[in-house]
Amino acid sequence: MRSKKRAIRSQKTRKGALAVVGLGYVGLPLACLAVEKGYKVLGVVRSQKKAEMISAGVSPIDDVRVRKNLKKNPFLATTDFSVVKKAKAIIVCVPTPVDHAYNPDYGPVIDACKKIAKHLHKGQLIIIESTINPGTCEEVLLPVLETSGLHAGKDFTLAHCPERIDPGNAKWNVRTIPRVIGAYTKKGRAKAIRLYESIIDAPIRPMESLKAAEATKIMENSFRDINIAFVNEMAQSFSKLGIDILDVIEGAQTKPFAFLAHYPSCGVGGHCIPVDPYYLIERARQIGFDHKFLKLAREINNGMPEYTVKQLIEALNQVALPVKGTKVGILGVAYKANIDDVRESPSFRIQERLRELGAQVEVYDPHVPQKSTVESLEALLSKVDAVILVTNHQAFLDIPNKLWKKYHVKVLIDGKNALDKSALQKAGVHYRGIGR
C-alpha cells in the first residue's frame, strides 16, 4: 500500500497540477478523470458548500461514476482563485447561459477569466471548455486574460476544447467521447492536445483555428435541435392524420443510409440543445445574417410544452373533465432520464401553464426531491385524476399497470412516448403520446 501511494505521488509530481474552474456537470467529471490519470487537481467553484463536499469526497451531482471516483480519489476544491497560479494548465468549465431574451450571457466565463488574469504567469495553458460563439475566445476572452500584462501566444497559451458530455450515458462519457481542439497558435494547439491525450481515452481532432473549434460545438447542437424540431412537427401532423409516429420512425430507419432517427417529446431540455443555437443566431445577427432555419427550429421546440398541455386538455374533455380545478400529476422535473439535472427542463413550463389554466398541480421526481411536492410516486397517484410523464426515469417506466388502475388515473399524457400504450388502454387509462 505504501509503495502504491509513493507511485501515485510520483505520477502527480511528474504531471504537475491542473486547475479546473467550474465543478458542475462538465468540470467535475473531467476533474475526477484527471485525478485518476495522475494529476494533482485544484478545483475552483463558487459555492463554499460544494467546495467542502468535493474536498471530502462527496459528489454534489447525481452521477454514479463521479460519486464512485470522487469517493475513491477526492481532490482539493476551493472558492479561492489564487490556487490557479500553482497550475501548469487551467481548464475553464463554467456555464454560459442565455438571458430572458435568449442572448448569450458570457458573464460567468468573463468573470472567471478576469480572476484567472490576476494570478496568470508565464508558461501557463488556459483552455476554455465553456460553449461560446465563434470569435469569443479572441475577441472577448483573450483581451481579458491579457489584462495580466502577459500576451497570448508568447507568454501563455489560449485554447478551446468545447465540452462534450451526456449525463447518464454509460457508454459515451468524459473518458470516451472524442474531442476537438483549436488554439491561438499551432504550438499552443499541440500543447493542449498533449494535455487531453494524457486524460481522455478517445481521439482528438485538431481544428484549424479557435473559431473553428467554437463553431463545431454550435453546429453539433444546432443539428440536433433542427432534427428534433423536424420530428416534433411531424408528430403533430401525424397525430391529426391518425398515424403513430414511432411506427413511422422504426420503418424509416430500416433504410441503411441517409436517415438518422430522432424522437419527439414534450420539450427539449438541458444546457446545450435548447441554448447553443441562440449563440449563433445572435452572433449572425450582429454581422448581418439571419438564421431563419435555426430560429424556426427553436420556435417549434419551445412550443412543445404548450402542445403537451393542449393534448391534456383534449384528453380531459373526452373524459368530461375541465382542466380548471382538475388535479394533474407531473412525473419528472429533470430534463432527461435518471439524472438530477433540471437545466432548461420543459417540466417547468408545463407546470407553469397548467397553473395558469387553473389546474391543481402535484410534482414528483425521485432524482429531484427538492422540486417535488410529494414524497413518493403513490402519494402523487393517490391525489390526481390525470398525469403527464415528462421525464422517462426508469422508476416511472417500471410502474405496474395495476397502479394506474388502483388509483383511478383517468388520463395519461406520455410526453416521452416511453410507456406501453396498449397495456395502459387495457387498464382503462385514456392514453395520448406525442404523435401517437
C-alpha positions as CSV (number, residue, x, y, z in Angstrom):
1,M,0.0,0.0,0.0
2,R,2.8,2.4,0.9
3,S,4.7,1.8,-2.4
4,K,1.4,2.4,-4.3
5,K,1.0,5.8,-2.6
6,R,4.6,6.7,-3.5
7,A,3.9,5.8,-7.1
8,I,0.8,8.0,-7.2
9,R,2.6,10.9,-5.6
10,S,5.4,10.5,-8.1
11,Q,3.0,10.5,-11.1
12,K,1.3,13.6,-9.8
13,T,4.6,15.4,-9.4
14,R,5.6,14.4,-12.9
15,K,2.4,15.6,-14.5
16,G,2.1,18.7,-12.4
17,A,-1.0,20.5,-11.2
18,L,-4.2,21.0,-13.2
19,A,-6.7,23.7,-12.2
20,V,-10.4,23.1,-13.2
21,V,-12.6,26.2,-12.8
22,G,-16.2,25.2,-12.6
23,L,-17.2,21.9,-11.0
24,G,-20.6,21.1,-12.3
25,Y,-21.8,18.5,-14.8
26,V,-18.8,19.3,-17.1
27,G,-15.9,20.2,-14.9
28,L,-16.4,17.7,-12.1
29,P,-16.3,14.5,-14.2
30,L,-13.2,15.9,-16.1
31,A,-11.5,16.7,-12.8
32,C,-12.2,13.3,-11.4
33,L,-10.8,11.6,-14.5
34,A,-7.7,13.8,-14.4
35,V,-7.1,12.8,-10.7
36,E,-7.4,9.1,-11.8
37,K,-4.9,9.7,-14.6
38,G,-2.4,11.1,-12.1
39,Y,-2.9,14.8,-12.0
40,K,-2.9,16.9,-8.8
41,V,-6.2,18.7,-9.4
42,L,-7.1,22.1,-7.9
43,G,-10.8,22.7,-8.3
44,V,-12.4,26.2,-8.2
45,V,-16.1,26.5,-7.5
46,R,-18.3,29.4,-6.5
47,S,-20.2,27.6,-3.7
48,Q,-18.3,27.0,-0.4
49,K,-20.7,24.1,0.4
50,K,-19.8,22.4,-2.9
51,A,-16.1,23.0,-2.3
52,E,-16.4,21.3,1.1
53,M,-18.4,18.4,-0.3
54,I,-15.9,17.7,-3.1
55,S,-12.9,18.1,-0.9
56,A,-14.5,15.5,1.4
57,G,-15.1,13.1,-1.5
58,V,-18.8,13.7,-1.7
59,S,-20.4,14.5,-5.1
60,P,-22.8,17.4,-5.3
61,I,-24.3,16.0,-8.6
62,D,-26.3,12.8,-9.1
63,D,-23.7,10.9,-11.2
64,V,-22.9,7.3,-10.3
65,R,-19.4,7.4,-11.9
66,V,-18.5,10.7,-10.3
67,R,-19.7,9.6,-6.9
68,K,-17.6,6.5,-7.1
69,N,-14.4,8.2,-8.4
70,L,-14.7,11.1,-6.0
71,K,-15.1,8.9,-3.0
72,K,-12.0,6.9,-4.0
73,N,-9.9,9.9,-5.1
74,P,-11.0,13.2,-3.5
75,F,-9.2,16.4,-4.5
76,L,-8.9,19.9,-3.3
77,A,-11.8,22.2,-4.2
78,T,-11.9,25.8,-3.1
79,T,-13.6,29.2,-3.8
80,D,-10.1,30.8,-3.8
81,F,-9.0,31.6,-7.4
82,S,-5.4,32.2,-6.3
83,V,-4.8,28.4,-6.5
84,V,-4.7,28.6,-10.3
85,K,-1.2,30.2,-10.1
86,K,0.1,26.7,-8.9
87,A,-1.2,25.0,-12.0
88,K,0.6,24.4,-15.3
89,A,-2.8,24.3,-17.1
90,I,-6.2,25.8,-16.3
91,I,-9.4,24.4,-17.8
92,V,-12.5,26.7,-17.6
93,C,-15.8,24.8,-17.4
94,V,-18.2,27.5,-16.2
95,P,-21.7,27.7,-17.7
96,T,-22.7,30.2,-20.5
97,P,-26.4,30.5,-20.2
98,V,-28.8,32.7,-22.2
99,D,-30.8,35.6,-20.7
100,H,-34.6,36.1,-20.8
101,A,-34.3,37.3,-24.4
102,Y,-32.2,34.2,-25.4
103,N,-29.0,36.3,-25.8
104,P,-25.8,34.5,-24.7
105,D,-24.7,35.5,-21.2
106,Y,-20.9,35.4,-21.1
107,G,-20.8,36.9,-17.6
108,P,-19.6,33.7,-15.8
109,V,-16.8,32.9,-18.3
110,I,-15.6,36.6,-18.5
111,D,-15.6,36.7,-14.7
112,A,-13.6,33.5,-14.5
113,C,-11.1,34.9,-16.9
114,K,-10.8,38.2,-15.0
115,K,-10.0,36.2,-11.8
116,I,-7.5,34.0,-13.6
117,A,-5.8,37.0,-15.1
118,K,-4.9,38.2,-11.6
119,H,-2.9,35.1,-11.0
120,L,-1.7,34.3,-14.5
121,H,2.0,33.7,-15.1
122,K,4.3,32.8,-18.0
123,G,4.1,29.4,-19.4
124,Q,0.5,28.6,-18.4
125,L,-2.0,26.9,-20.7
126,I,-5.6,28.2,-20.5
127,I,-8.3,26.0,-22.1
128,I,-11.9,27.2,-22.4
129,E,-14.4,24.3,-22.4
130,S,-17.5,26.6,-21.9
131,T,-19.7,26.8,-25.0
132,I,-19.2,30.1,-26.8
133,N,-19.8,31.8,-30.1
134,P,-17.2,31.7,-32.9
135,G,-14.8,34.6,-32.2
136,T,-15.4,34.8,-28.5
137,C,-12.0,33.5,-27.4
138,E,-10.1,36.0,-29.5
139,E,-12.5,39.0,-29.3
140,V,-13.7,38.7,-25.7
141,L,-11.7,36.4,-23.5
142,L,-8.2,37.0,-24.8
143,P,-8.2,40.7,-24.1
144,V,-9.5,39.9,-20.5
145,L,-6.6,37.5,-19.9
146,E,-4.1,40.0,-21.3
147,T,-5.0,42.4,-18.6
148,S,-2.5,40.4,-16.7
149,G,0.2,42.1,-18.7
150,L,1.0,38.9,-20.5
151,H,0.4,38.2,-24.2
152,A,-1.3,35.1,-25.7
153,G,0.9,33.0,-27.9
154,K,4.1,34.5,-26.4
155,D,3.6,34.3,-22.6
156,F,0.7,32.0,-22.2
157,T,-1.3,29.6,-24.4
158,L,-5.1,30.0,-25.1
159,A,-7.0,27.1,-26.5
160,H,-10.6,25.9,-26.8
161,C,-11.8,22.4,-26.4
162,P,-15.7,22.6,-26.4
163,E,-17.2,20.4,-23.7
164,R,-19.0,17.2,-24.8
165,I,-20.9,15.5,-22.0
166,D,-24.0,13.4,-22.0
167,P,-25.1,13.0,-18.3
168,G,-26.3,9.5,-17.5
169,N,-24.8,7.9,-20.6
170,A,-22.9,4.7,-19.6
171,K,-21.1,4.4,-23.0
172,W,-20.3,7.9,-24.0
173,N,-18.8,9.9,-21.1
174,V,-15.9,12.3,-20.5
175,R,-13.4,9.4,-20.9
176,T,-14.7,8.0,-24.2
177,I,-16.2,11.0,-26.2
178,P,-13.8,12.2,-28.9
179,R,-12.9,15.9,-28.7
180,V,-11.8,18.8,-30.9
181,I,-9.2,21.4,-30.0
182,G,-8.3,24.8,-31.6
183,A,-5.8,27.3,-30.2
184,Y,-4.3,30.8,-30.8
185,T,-1.2,29.2,-32.2
186,K,-0.3,25.8,-33.7
187,K,2.3,25.3,-30.9
188,G,-0.3,26.1,-28.3
189,R,-2.7,23.6,-30.0
190,A,-0.1,20.9,-29.8
191,K,0.3,21.6,-26.1
192,A,-3.4,21.4,-25.5
193,I,-3.7,18.2,-27.4
194,R,-1.0,16.6,-25.4
195,L,-2.8,17.5,-22.2
196,Y,-6.1,16.0,-23.3
197,E,-4.4,12.9,-24.7
198,S,-3.0,12.3,-21.2
199,I,-6.5,12.5,-19.7
200,I,-9.1,11.0,-22.0
201,D,-9.2,7.7,-23.9
202,A,-10.6,9.0,-27.2
203,P,-9.4,10.6,-30.4
204,I,-8.7,14.3,-30.5
205,R,-9.1,16.2,-33.7
206,P,-7.0,19.4,-34.2
207,M,-9.0,22.3,-35.6
208,E,-7.5,25.0,-37.8
209,S,-8.5,27.9,-35.5
210,L,-10.1,28.9,-32.3
211,K,-13.2,30.0,-34.3
212,A,-13.5,26.6,-36.0
213,A,-13.4,24.8,-32.6
214,E,-16.0,27.2,-31.2
215,A,-18.2,26.7,-34.3
216,T,-18.0,22.9,-34.0
217,K,-20.0,22.7,-30.8
218,I,-22.6,25.2,-32.0
219,M,-23.1,23.1,-35.2
220,E,-23.4,19.8,-33.3
221,N,-26.2,21.0,-31.1
222,S,-27.9,23.0,-33.8
223,F,-28.0,19.9,-35.9
224,R,-29.7,18.1,-33.0
225,D,-32.2,20.9,-32.4
226,I,-33.2,21.1,-36.1
227,N,-33.8,17.4,-36.4
228,I,-35.8,17.3,-33.1
229,A,-37.9,20.2,-34.4
230,F,-38.5,18.3,-37.6
231,V,-39.7,15.2,-35.8
232,N,-41.8,17.2,-33.3
233,E,-43.6,18.9,-36.2
234,M,-44.1,15.5,-37.9
235,A,-45.5,14.2,-34.7
236,Q,-48.1,17.0,-34.6
237,S,-49.1,16.4,-38.2
238,F,-49.2,12.6,-37.8
239,S,-51.4,12.9,-34.7
240,K,-54.1,14.7,-36.8
241,L,-53.7,12.0,-39.5
242,G,-54.1,9.1,-37.1
243,I,-50.6,7.8,-37.7
244,D,-48.3,6.5,-34.9
245,I,-45.0,8.4,-35.4
246,L,-43.0,5.7,-33.6
247,D,-44.2,3.2,-36.2
248,V,-43.1,5.5,-39.0
249,I,-39.7,6.2,-37.4
250,E,-39.0,2.5,-37.0
251,G,-40.0,2.0,-40.6
252,A,-37.8,4.8,-41.9
253,Q,-34.7,3.7,-40.0
254,T,-34.7,0.4,-41.9
255,K,-33.2,2.4,-44.7
256,P,-29.4,1.7,-44.2
257,F,-28.3,5.2,-45.2
258,A,-29.3,8.9,-45.2
259,F,-31.7,8.6,-42.2
260,L,-30.8,9.3,-38.6
261,A,-33.6,8.6,-36.1
262,H,-34.7,11.4,-33.8
263,Y,-37.7,11.2,-31.5
264,P,-40.5,13.7,-30.5
265,S,-41.2,14.7,-26.9
266,C,-42.9,17.2,-24.7
267,G,-39.9,19.6,-24.9
268,V,-36.1,20.0,-25.3
269,G,-34.1,20.5,-22.1
270,G,-30.5,20.5,-20.9
271,H,-27.8,23.2,-21.2
272,C,-26.8,22.5,-24.8
273,I,-29.5,21.8,-27.4
274,P,-32.1,24.5,-26.3
275,V,-29.3,27.1,-25.7
276,D,-26.5,26.8,-28.2
277,P,-28.4,27.7,-31.3
278,Y,-29.2,31.1,-29.8
279,Y,-25.5,31.8,-29.6
280,L,-25.1,31.5,-33.4
281,I,-28.4,33.3,-34.1
282,E,-27.3,36.3,-32.1
283,R,-23.7,36.2,-33.5
284,A,-25.0,36.0,-37.0
285,R,-27.4,38.9,-36.4
286,Q,-24.5,41.1,-35.3
287,I,-22.8,40.5,-38.7
288,G,-26.0,40.9,-40.8
289,F,-27.1,37.3,-41.3
290,D,-30.5,35.9,-40.4
291,H,-30.6,32.3,-39.3
292,K,-34.2,31.6,-40.3
293,F,-33.8,27.8,-40.0
294,L,-32.3,27.9,-36.5
295,K,-35.0,30.3,-35.3
296,L,-37.8,28.2,-36.7
297,A,-36.4,25.1,-35.0
298,R,-36.2,26.9,-31.7
299,E,-39.8,28.1,-32.1
300,I,-41.1,24.6,-32.8
301,N,-39.2,23.0,-29.9
302,N,-40.1,25.8,-27.5
303,G,-43.8,25.2,-28.3
304,M,-43.8,21.5,-27.3
305,P,-44.7,22.1,-23.6
306,E,-47.7,24.1,-24.8
307,Y,-48.6,21.4,-27.3
308,T,-48.4,18.8,-24.5
309,V,-50.8,20.8,-22.3
310,K,-53.2,21.0,-25.2
311,Q,-53.1,17.2,-25.6
312,L,-54.0,17.0,-21.9
313,I,-56.9,19.4,-22.3
314,E,-58.3,17.5,-25.3
315,A,-58.0,14.2,-23.4
316,L,-59.7,15.6,-20.3
317,N,-62.6,16.8,-22.5
318,Q,-63.0,13.2,-23.7
319,V,-63.5,12.0,-20.1
320,A,-65.7,15.0,-19.2
321,L,-63.2,16.8,-17.0
322,P,-62.2,20.5,-17.2
323,V,-58.6,21.5,-16.8
324,K,-59.6,24.1,-14.3
325,G,-59.7,22.5,-10.9
326,T,-58.5,19.1,-12.0
327,K,-55.6,17.6,-10.1
328,V,-52.8,16.9,-12.5
329,G,-49.6,15.0,-11.6
330,I,-46.3,15.8,-13.3
331,L,-43.9,12.8,-13.4
332,G,-40.4,14.3,-13.8
333,V,-38.5,17.5,-13.3
334,A,-35.1,16.6,-14.7
335,Y,-34.6,17.2,-18.4
336,K,-33.6,13.6,-19.1
337,A,-33.8,10.2,-17.6
338,N,-32.1,9.0,-14.4
339,I,-30.2,12.2,-13.6
340,D,-30.9,15.3,-11.4
341,D,-30.1,18.0,-14.0
342,V,-33.1,20.3,-14.3
343,R,-31.5,23.0,-16.6
344,E,-34.0,24.2,-19.2
345,S,-36.3,21.3,-18.4
346,P,-39.7,21.5,-20.2
347,S,-41.3,20.4,-16.9
348,F,-41.2,23.9,-15.5
349,R,-43.1,25.4,-18.5
350,I,-45.7,22.6,-18.4
351,Q,-46.3,23.2,-14.6
352,E,-46.5,26.9,-15.1
353,R,-49.0,26.7,-18.0
354,L,-51.2,24.2,-16.1
355,R,-51.3,26.5,-13.1
356,E,-52.2,29.4,-15.3
357,L,-55.2,27.4,-16.6
358,G,-56.3,26.7,-13.0
359,A,-55.2,23.1,-12.6
360,Q,-54.0,21.8,-9.3
361,V,-50.5,20.5,-9.9
362,E,-48.6,17.9,-8.0
363,V,-45.0,17.0,-8.9
364,Y,-42.8,14.0,-8.2
365,D,-39.2,13.3,-9.3
366,P,-37.2,10.7,-7.3
367,H,-34.0,12.3,-8.6
368,V,-35.0,15.8,-7.7
369,P,-36.9,15.6,-4.4
370,Q,-36.3,19.3,-3.6
371,K,-38.6,20.2,-6.6
372,S,-41.2,17.6,-5.8
373,T,-44.5,18.4,-4.0
374,V,-45.0,14.8,-2.7
375,E,-42.6,12.3,-1.3
376,S,-43.5,9.2,-3.4
377,L,-45.0,8.0,-6.6
378,E,-48.0,6.5,-4.9
379,A,-48.6,9.7,-2.9
380,L,-48.9,11.6,-6.2
381,L,-51.1,9.0,-7.9
382,S,-53.5,8.9,-5.0
383,K,-54.1,12.6,-5.4
384,V,-54.6,13.1,-9.1
385,D,-57.0,12.4,-12.0
386,A,-54.5,12.9,-14.8
387,V,-50.8,12.5,-15.3
388,I,-48.2,13.9,-17.7
389,L,-45.0,11.9,-18.0
390,V,-42.3,14.5,-18.6
391,T,-39.1,12.5,-17.8
392,N,-38.6,8.9,-18.7
393,H,-36.9,7.9,-15.4
394,Q,-36.6,4.1,-15.0
395,A,-38.7,4.4,-11.9
396,F,-41.6,5.6,-14.0
397,L,-41.1,3.0,-16.7
398,D,-41.4,0.3,-14.1
399,I,-44.8,1.5,-12.8
400,P,-47.0,-1.6,-12.9
401,N,-50.3,-1.2,-14.8
402,K,-52.3,-2.2,-11.7
403,L,-51.2,1.1,-10.0
404,W,-52.8,3.2,-12.7
405,K,-55.9,1.2,-12.2
406,K,-55.7,1.2,-8.4
407,Y,-55.6,5.0,-8.2
408,H,-58.2,5.5,-11.0
409,V,-56.0,7.7,-13.2
410,K,-58.2,8.7,-16.0
411,V,-55.8,10.4,-18.4
412,L,-52.1,9.9,-19.1
413,I,-50.1,12.1,-21.5
414,D,-46.9,10.3,-22.3
415,G,-44.5,13.2,-23.1
416,K,-41.7,10.8,-23.9
417,N,-43.6,8.0,-25.8
418,A,-42.0,5.7,-23.3
419,L,-44.9,3.7,-21.9
420,D,-46.9,0.8,-23.3
421,K,-49.9,2.4,-25.0
422,S,-52.0,-0.7,-25.4
423,A,-51.4,-2.0,-21.9
424,L,-52.4,1.3,-20.4
425,Q,-55.5,1.5,-22.6
426,K,-56.4,-2.0,-21.4
427,A,-56.0,-0.8,-17.8
428,G,-58.7,1.8,-18.6
429,V,-56.4,4.8,-18.9
430,H,-57.0,7.4,-21.7
431,Y,-53.5,7.4,-23.2
432,R,-52.0,10.0,-25.5
433,G,-48.4,10.3,-26.6
434,I,-46.6,12.9,-28.7
435,G,-47.6,11.9,-32.2
436,R,-49.3,8.7,-31.3
